[in-house]
Amino acid sequence: MSAQETGPLSKVDKNIKYLPIISLTSPAITPPSIAHQLPHFFQFSDHITFHIRCIAAIVGQFKWRKVTVIYESKNGFSAYSGILTLLSDTLKAVNTDIEHHSTFPSLPSLSNAEAFIEQELVNMRSRSNRVFVVVISSLEMAVLLFEKAKQLGMMEKGYVWIVTDEIASFLDSFDSSVVNNMQGVIGFRTGFVRSSKPFKRFRSRFRSKYRSEYPEEEEYCNPSIFALRAYDATWAIAQAMKNSPGKISSKDLSRAISSSRFRGVSGVIRFKNNVLRQMPSFQIINVVGNSYREIAVWSPDFGFLKSLEKHNGVNSSGSFEEWGPVYWPGGEGGVPRGWVISETDKPLKIGVPAMGAFHEFVKVSLDEASNKTCVTGFSINVFEATLKRLPYYLPYVFVPFNGSYDKMVEQVHDKGLDAAVGDFSIEPGRFQYAEFSQPYIDSRLVMTVPAKSAKSNITWMLKTFTKKLWLLMVAMHMFIGCLVWILERGGNTEFEGIGGMLWFSVTVIFYAHGQPLRNNLSRVMVAPWLFVILIVTASFMADLSSRMTVSRLEPSVLDIDTLLKTNAPVGCNGNSFVVRYLTNVLHFKPENIRKFYSGNDYLEAFETGHIKAAFFVEPHAKVFLGKYCKRFTQAKSTFQLGGFGYVFPKGSPLVFDMSEAILKVIESGEMRQMEEILSFPNCSSDALRDNSSLDLEPFAGLFILSGSVSAFGFLVAILRMGRNLQILSYIQEALTKRRIWRWASIHLSRENSRENSTIPKTKDQVQTSTSVELANFAH
């Protein structure tokens, strides 16, 4: 008996008020007046808030945004409705709303319970939501509810059913026909430690007694949490009476029960304010086949766990999907979406901007032939392509909106519109009103300014290469010229004197050098260097020709700082968030910001000097620059934004489906084809080319090859110079001091005598021959 059922009896029989009453029923919202009506009432079950939090955790785990709540108002007591308010508040924490709730009268009060339940289920089936939560129900009501649900096809694929402790804890007691009607149901029941000695002793005695009294129901002989708590409640009363010898009053007995503390078969028993004080854990179960399987444990402290007994005490953010697949109604498969487009749903009212500045994205016009409003543009094409990739049909109607983009987002929040489609920038200030889909096009804030022709002067020749590349070319050229001169000057009269070296260094650039190279090493070094000169010279001529013949444009204003310092007027779309961004983020003065509502207005404002720069989101900038690329260009200052997306109410299940469909459109390549609508092939991209200089990177491999060959030539030249300067004598003297020379001489003399079979040479002869051999080796 619950507190709500016991309360009215205290008014009939005042003696009941003073009797200790222990309730084993599932928890409910207890009105404050119960504490005065029944001061000795003990709630021997978990607090209702833990059950509500477990429901919210399951719903939030699968990201269902709407649920339908079913609960039975037992005996007409309205206090049960307080659960609805508590559940609604808890579900909002996981971004879920109660779309509909159905209150069933108690089963005995219904004259035709089957007809009533069937009609309620038909009404719920006609709605779009497919997630049903049975919060409070008697066993008789639950059995009839799932029987009718299966008959109406509401236990098929796409449906979700969640039951609470008072149903899930009795699954062991249901026969096979009832379990068959509940296939795929997810539920939770109060968990307890099954490995404790008190529980094992109680289970053994319970089974023995149950089998003796109900031999035909042997398979249902496992004790439920209610049997455990009934035993613990009886033990609590017995202990209280044992600790109070002699005659005991009801008040004293209640005080003794409230102070009880012992380890029972269901856990540690202790009370606080006459309510069982335990930190519960719930087993998440899934009905499959003739029984069910335990797939996880949920704890208020740790969330979802594989097993509470094996838990290490660290908070977990895991999903019970990680520990095995869930069997849903209709069979295994992906997580049900939780909603469908029902037959009774009206077409979605999709708002579109009627006052957009760039009609290439959204254009609202009137078809005079049919007298209907036509909506076209890039954003509309993307939206229609996205709808084709949804796994269901989505009815909609476009509603032109005459107002700013921010006002349209607020209309979605206020339920005036079901969604909004267009060139909506995803920016933080709008998330307090609505949710956005995956961006279908990236975006930045771009500063556009009038273009001016770049100056043509002699410095262009130097700008062709970077300073680093120029210095490296000169250094390598001089280095190779010096090496060739060193190698050739001894045997080539053309390289006598410094003048010959300099003349060779100049003429080799134009392949006009007349001096023949007689040293093979010189030829090896010059060959790769001539190849480097060929490639670099060709690149130089190509880039220089481009710079001198193609018209170049550069921004008339380089950056935002210049605009701010000069208090220059700037323009932007008056209906977009850019006005707010320029003021709050970039710190432009409001009086310097000019608002425009058409793309053509910018051109006139630039021509008259009304503005010095315009700020566009990147897709709009591409359209504007595509039309006027010879007259305007993009400045260096850009700011990353969130892209363009579609607007939906908070918690809308369409957000995920539309985002997934947008990704499919992008991956298929269809998005790139539609973006070609925004391109303007008549606009030459050369006019907007980057004027950067050629760097070392493209020629790095050639320089490494030539440098390696030159380094080898340099080492050989050093060795030859060392021979002429009698470096070997110095080496011989140094080695003799370390007795290495003597060892080498003896070793070589022995080898020579063995090979030539001649008389061994003297020490001087050995040293002389060895010196010759080393000199030849060095040569």
C-alpha angles and dihedrals in degrees: 000000000000129000091253091055094045097046098074091048090063088063091054097043113026091193090070088067091068097045121097107245122191117197119201096180125113114281125268138177105287114211116229090241091067090072089062097039095046110021091167097051114127122199104209095191141070121289115267093239091069091056092048092049091051091053090050091048092054093046092046091048091065094036096235107170099195132039137179115222124211122189137162117232098217115216090346096287108156094203089087089069089071087074089066092059093046092048092048092053093047094048091053088064087067093042094257129131133199103244095184138356128201121202114205118200115232112284096244091055093059118090092199107020095172094055092046094050092045092053093048091051091049089053091050092047090056090062125082098242118095103180113097124186118194102204104171126011140142117242092249091053092047093051091051093043095057092042091057093040091058092047090053093049094251093128092064132102115308096033126107126199125187123186130188136228099283091062102030093051091061098051089106088060097051119098122236095265092059093045090049089058091053100054111151096015116146118212143158132221134187111274127218137178107273094184096064118112095233090055094047092051092048094047092052093051093042093053093047093052094041093052092049092053100035108027092160091061099051093137091060097055099110112112118242126218089264092058090050093050093046088056092047092047090052090048091049091055092046092050092048091052092045091053091050106059119196127017112348128195125224090250092053091046091052090049091050092049093049090052093049118123124173142126107265131182091268096046139278110343119214135133137224118188088348091300122114107258108215134131098231130206124202129215112224108219134187121205109232129163115327094341140007140264130227109236104172148344125241122206127182089228102041108023119216116003136173091229131354093209092057095042116122096212097257120127113259129209095181127131123235086227085075090069099054143321121292118235105225128193107286094027140293121325142104124333109284113253089229099226143051137191102266127209092246095052115111120229113277115258103232113193119216126187110256093185101050116150094221114049091190087082102037125003123178115198139158120246102218093196095058097020089230132132114253122203118195140156143098095295091050092050090052091048093052092047089051093052090056089062096053114106090232141038115269115198114208145157127208116239115194111223122207102205145067124305091248091054090052091052088052090051089057089051092049092050092246087120129028092214142338129232127192143074094328115163114222104232132157098248092065098053092080088068106034148355127253133218125234108295111263092197131022120241144193133178106256129196112217122194137169113281126232130195114264115244117259113216142136092275089075088077090060093042091061089082129031119249090251092057093045092052093047092050093052093045094049092046093053092043094053091043091054093048093050090050092050093049096043105038096080097056104017119072091197090071099052111132134004092283092067091053093050093047091051091050091055100041095046089067090065095035087245100119112135099190111104116225112229100173114084092213090056090054091050091054097044096048098069091039091056088053090052091050091050094053096041093046092051091050091047093052093046095050093042091050090051093050093050100042106034118074110245127205129200132182117272088214117038104197148354094262089067091054093048094048093050096041088234117181115246133191136220143158107293093207097053137077090254090092090060092043094053092051102040103032108025093033099228115165111253091232090059094055117092117198121217130186102190133050092230092059091069093063093054092046092053093047093051093044091243089135134021097201140011129213119216136169105251099258089052090047091055090054094047095045090044089061097041105024093138092057106033136039140182120265122223094253112097132156125206117242135180099260130236119310142159122263124234135169117268111276094017111154088214092075095074095041094048092046091052091048092050090054089052090052091051094047093049092059092239091115091059091052091052091048088063086074087070095051125095111207094188089067110092112226090202090077090063098042122139113257095212120140128245111267134203095262099085091051099038094107093051093049092049091052095048093041092052093052091047092049090053090050090049092055092049091049090051091052092051092049090049091055092053091050091052095245088156091069090056091048091050092051093049093048092048091057089056092046089239093114092054092052092048091049094052092046094050093046091055092050093049093049091050095050100041096037089219134132111289115261126240122260092259092050091051092050091047094051091045091052090052092051093049091047091051090048091052091047 
